[in-house]
Amino acid sequence: MNILKYILLGFIQGLTETIPVSSSGHLMIFKSLFNVNADFDTIAILTNFGSLVAIIILFYKDIKKLIVSFFKFLKTKDDKYKSDYKYCWMIVLGCIPAGFMGLVVSKLDLFAKIENNIKIVGISLIITAILLFIIRNFKGKKDDKDISIKEALSVGCFQIIGLFPGISRSGSTIVGGMASGLKRDTAFKYSFMLYIPLSIAALGLELTDLHIESSLILPYILSVIVASIVTLLVTKWFRKIVNNGKLIYFSIYCFIVGILVTLFL
């Protein structure tokens, strides 16, 4: 039963991490519905790592190209590398608002009284639904090369919203990108370029909360593997949904689940 439970938790994490429905919120809903007794901090850290691996695999070519271009521009000052060089700095800039606020939240434990409150998850899902509904028809005209300080800071500030318990990080950043005039796929890609460094940083900070039980090594490993595989598949599917302008489906889902959680859990 332990193995099945941890596989299911890995599946939920992988299914919800990159789509705009809040993975942490859904893990809490699952815990509340089925009265699951488990170390959710450890599970969240491990399955988040699984999702991070999947995102790095998915965007490996983009990441490699950006890193190579960044250092080649530093060395040669060749204009053909300048766009990617600038994009790298826009990633850094876009991470600063949420990175700084994340440290403040962590150090001051600002969400201590509400982070395990299931009602907050319900309200947060409704907020996510409203944000997705507002930008459902936005198309935008700006490409990767058009992301400037203004767009980077705008998306970075929207990412701060994703720190609130139950608010989707991917949802808030994609909303921020599209609201800033980015093309749908540009907003999608930029959202996950920000996700990678912030997730690595968060993982480093959370290692002190990692408590591995030797009797659960196999369930832990399986949950990470399942989270990775499902995240990879779901993120590819989600990219198509974003590009086809179908975010309204997630808005409806978040609204319905948010109402149900708020009223009945």
N, C-alpha and C positions, 0 to 999 in steps of 0.2 A: 504493500500500500504506500510506503514511503517513496518508493521509486516512481510509482504512478503519480503521486501527489507532486513531486518535484518536476517530473516531465510536464505535467499540466501547467505548473507555474512558469516553466521555461517557455511553453507554448503561448501562454497569455502574454508574457513579456515580449516575445518575438512578434506576436500578432499586433500588439498595441504600441510598441516603442516608437515606431517611425510614422504611424498615421496619427492624425490630430484628435486623439481620444483620451490621452493620458494613460501611460502604462502603469504608473504608480497608483493612479486612481482605480484602475481596473483590478490591480492586485489587492487593493483594500476592499473593493466590492466583493471579490472572490472570497477573501478572508472572512468578511462579515456574513456572507450568504451561507457558507459551508462550515463556519466556526473552525477554521483551520488553525491548528497550533503549530507554528513554525517560526524560526528566526527570520523574520521578513527583511531585516536589515542586511543580513548575510546573503539571502536569496536575491534581493534587489541588486546588491553589488556584483554578485557573480553573473546574474543574467544580463545586467547592463553591460558587463564586460563582453559577454557573448554577442550582444547586439552591436557593440562597438567594433568588434572584429569583423562582423558581417558588413558594416558600413564601409570600413577601410577596404575590404575586398571589392565591394561594389564600385567604389570610387578610386581604386588603385591607380588606374591610368591617369586620371585627372591629378591625383596627389603627386605622382611621380613627375608628371609634366611640369607642375607648378614648382616643385622643389628644384628640379634641374634648371628651369628657366630663371628662377630667382638667383641662383648662384652664378649662372652664366651671364646674367645681366650685370651682376656685381663685378664680374671679371672683365667682361668685354664692352659693356655699355651699348651693346647692339640693340637697335630699336625693335628687332623681331621678338625679343624677350621682354620688352618693356611692359606690355599689357599684362602678362602673367606675373611679372614682378610687382606691379601695382595691385593686382588682385590679391596677392599674398598679404600685402599690407592692409588691404581692406578686410581680410579675414581677421587679422590681428586686431584691427580697430573695432570690428563688429563684436569681438569677444570681450572687449574691455568692460562695457556696462554691466553685462550679466556676470562676468568674472568678478568684478569688484563687489557687486551687490551680493553675489553668492558667498563671498568671504565674510561680508558683514552679517548675512543671515546665519551662516554657520557659526561664527564666533559669538554672536549675541543670542543664538538659538531663538530667533524671532518667531518661528512657527511652532515652537514646542507645544503650545496649548491647543493647536488646531490641526497639526499634521496627521493625526490619527482620527480625526473627526470625519465620519462618513458623510455627514450632512454637508460639510465643506466641499467634499468631492462632488456631490450632486450639484451644488451651486456653481462650482468651477466648470463642470461640464455644460451647464446652461450658458455661462459666459463664453465658453469656447464655441458653442453653437451660434451665438449671436455674432461673434467675430467672423466666423466662417460664412455666415449668411450675408453679412455686409459686403464681403469681397468676392462673393460667388461668381459674379460676371466680369470681374476685372481681368484685363488681358495684359496691359502694359506694353511698352515698346523698347525698354532698356535691356541691353544685353550685358554679358559679363564685363566687357570693356567699359561700359557706361556706369558701373558701380563706383560712386565717388564717396567722399567723406560723409556727405549728407545721407545717402542711402545706407551706408554701413552703420552709422550711428542710429538711424531710424530703426533698422532691423535689430540692432543690438539692444535698443531700448525696449522693443517689443519682446525680445527674448527674456527680459527681466520678468515679464508677466508669467513666463513659463516656469519661474522658480516657485510660484505660489502652488501649494498642494492641490493637485487635481487638474491644473491647467496644462494643456499639452504644449511642450517645448516646440515640437515641429509645427504645430498649428499656429502658435504665436509668431514664429519667425517667418513662416510662409505668408501669413496675413500681413506682417510688417513689410516683407519684400514686395508683395503684390500691391499693397497700399502705397508703396514708394514708386510705383510705376515700372517695376521689373516685369519682364516676360514671365509667364508661368514656370517654364522649365529653368529659367535663370534664378527665380526665387527659390525653387525647389533645390537646385544644386547649391546655391549659396547657404541655404538653411543647413544643409548637411556638412558643408565645409566648416561652418561654425560649430556644428555638433561635435566634430572629431576632437579638436583641441580642448574644448570645454569638458568633454566626457573623460578625456585622459587626465585632465587636471582634477576633476571631481573624484575620479577613481583613486588618484593618489591621496587625496584628503580623506577618503572613506576607508582606506586600508586599516586604520586603527579600529574601525568598527567591525572588522572582519573576524568572525569567530568560527573557525572550521572544526567541525566535529568529525573525528576519524571514522566513526561508524556511518557517516553520511557522505563519504568521499564519492562513491559511485552515483548516488542521486544528484549530488552537486555537479559532477561532470556531465551527466546526462542532461540536466537542466540547462547548462551552458551550451551544449551542442545543439539542443532543440531550439533554444533562443536564437542562436546564430543562424541556423538553417531557415527558420521561419521568418526572422528579420530580413534576411536576404531576399526571399521570395516575395514577402509582403511589400518591401520597399520598391522593388521593380514594378509591382502591380500598382502601387500608390503613385508612382511617377506618371504612369499612363492616365490615372484618374485626374491628377492635377493638370496635365497637359490637355486633357479633353474637357476641362472646365466643369467637372462633376463634384466639386467640393460640397455642394448642397446636400449630397447623400450623408456626408459626415456631420453636417449641421443638424439634419433631421435626427440622426442616430444619437448625437450628444444631447440634444434637447429632450428626446424621449427618455433616455437612460437617466439624465440629470433629474427630470421630474420624478421618475419612479424612485430613484435613490433618496431624493429629498423627502418624499412623502412616506415611503414604506420601510426605509432602513434606519 
